[in-house]
């Protein structure tokens, strides 16, 4: 197969996740960061990855940290250079496990989804201003992935003394619980987290949970 010979396509075993016979989320995040940097140096426009996650059912050290890893990896893939599909075999994982893992992904492809499927929520990190641009719908199915990314952005922003901007211009729906979580995150950040571009309906919902949430004009945009 030409892509294999050229290096454009790489096929790895599950042991990629298991350096030192254990699962270490930090090591895997470093692995992805390295792969992205190498692909960029070699002139590729991006990285696309598909991972079979069935190894997570093995009785191995660190497997209990898989959900935490899935939360954190959003930080790596949300810059737009990489895209990944995590495959969880419905025949092997329980319904509870599937719900747990899907909650930390922006979108979950259900059986029967067609070729026009897109994630329910898209999260793209931005540099000017520093933060994230959201598109689609934020609800129970992806709330944890959004909260995890916001935590990571705030930690990075604090290290560089930079405020975080959340652009909701392309968000069409936010459920009440997610709005409450976002409003609380803004309040807890003490001026380091700002929301721009909220539609009138989303803005009302945010203010319902915290009247002090500062909201910029829906015409303001963040650039990636």
N, C-alpha and C positions, 0 to 999 in steps of 0.2 A: 504494500500500500504506500504510494508516494508520500502522503503526509507523515507517515511514521518514519520513513527514511530521511525526510527533510528536517524532522524535529518539530514540525507544526502540530502534530498530534502525539501526545504522550499517554501511554496506558500504564497505570501503576496498580499494584495489589493493595489490599486493605492495610498492609503493614505500613503504608505511608502515614496512616493515622497513629501508628503504634510504635513510635521511636522508643527504644529501650524496653520493649515488651509491656508498655503501659500507655494509656492515653493521656497526653499532656496538652490541654487547650492552648497554652501559651506557645508551645512548640509548633502547633499547627498554624496558629496565626502568623508566627514568624515565617513558616514555610510559604504561606500564601503571599506574604509581603515580598519574600525573596523571588517567588515565581513571577509576580507582577513586574518587579523591577527588571528581571532578566528579559522578560518578553518585551518590555518597553525598549530596553537597550538593543534588542535584536530587530526592532522596527515594527513589531506587531501593533495593530490598532487596539487590541484588547485580548482578554483571556476568557474563555468559556469552559466551564468545568461541570462534570456530572459525577456525583459520588454515590455509590451504593453504601448505605449506612447500616446494613445488616450486621456488620462486625460489632456494632454497639450492643448486640445481645450476647456476646461472648462474656464469660466470667473473667474479665481482665481488670487489672487495677486502673482506676480512673474512668471507667465506663459510666459511672454515676455522674460524671461532670459533662456529659454530652449535651444536655440542655443548656448549660452555662456556655459551652462553646458555641452552640448555635446562636445564642443571643449575641455574643461578642463578635462573631464573624461578620455580622451585619456591618460592623464598623469598617471592615476591610473591603467589602464588596460594594459599599454604598458610594464610592467615589466615581463609579461609572466605568472604570477600566475593566473590572471583572464581573462576570455573571455566573451564578452557580445554580444547579438543580440538585437538591438533596433527595435521594430516592429511599423511601421507607416502604418496605414490602408489607402490604396490608395482610398478607397471609402469615406473617411472622410477628408483627408488633400488635399489641392489644389496642383496642379503641382508645383507652385512656392514654397510652403512650403516644399514639398518633395525634391526639388532641394536644397533648403537652408539647410535642415537637412542632406541630403546625402553628401554635400560638406565638412562637418566636421567629416566624418567617413572615415577611411582608405579604406573601400570597401563597396559597396552597392549591395545587392543581388536583381536582377531583377526578375520579374515573369518568371517562366519556368526554373529557374536555377536548375541544377541537383545536385545530392549528391556529385559530385566532385568539386563543387564550392569552390573557395578560394578567400579571399580579394585581390583586385588588388594590394594593397600595405600593407605590413606587417611592423610594427614598434615595435622593441624590445629594451627596455632600457638596457644599459650595465653598468657594474660597473668598469671594468678594460680594457680599459680606460672608464671614466665616459662619457656617452652620449647615442647614439641610433644607432642600426643597422637596416638598411632598406633593404627590399627585394621586388622585383616586379616592378611596374610602378608608377611613380609619375606624376600626370597630373591635369587638371582642376577639375576632380571629387573628388580628395582627397587633393588638395593643402592646403586648410584651416586647415585640421586636422594636416598636417605636420608642418605648420607655428605655430599653437597653441602649439604643443608639443615642438618645438624649443624654443619658448618664455619661457615656463615653465622650460625647462632644463637650459636655460641661467640664469633665476632667481635663481634656486636652486644652480647652479654652482657659481654664484656670492656670495651667502651667505656663501659658503664653500671655496671660493677662488680656485675653480677648473675649468679648461677649459673643454669645451664640444667637444666631438669627434663624427662626423657623418660618419658612415661607409656605403659606397655605393657599397661595393663589389658585393652584390647580386641584385643590381638595374639594370634592363635591359632597362629602358626607363625613360627619364625625359623630359617633354615638355619645350619649351623655357621660358614660363612665370614662371614656377616653378624654373627653373635654375636661372633665374634672381633674384627671391625672395631669393633663397639660397645664391647666390653670395652677394646680398645686406646684408643679415643677417651676413655673414662672415665679411664683411667690417665694419658693424656697431658694431660688437662685439669686435673690437680692440684687436685681438689676443686671444680672449677667445673661439672662435669657429673654429674648424679645420675639414677638410674634408679628409677622407682617402678612398682608394679603388675604386675611380672613374674609369670607363672604359675609353679608349681613346676618344670615342665619347662623353660621358658625360663630361669628362674633357675639351674637346674643347668647348663645349657649355657653361660651367661655365666660362672659360677664355674669351669667347666672350663677356660676360656681365661684367666681371671684371678681367682684366689681372693680378691683384694682388692676386687672390685667391690662397692660398697655398694648394697644393694637394699632399698627400703622395702616396706611391706606391700602386698599386691595389692589391698587395699581403699582405698588412698589414691588420690585422683582429682585431676586437674587441670581447671580450668575455663577455657573459652575466653574 
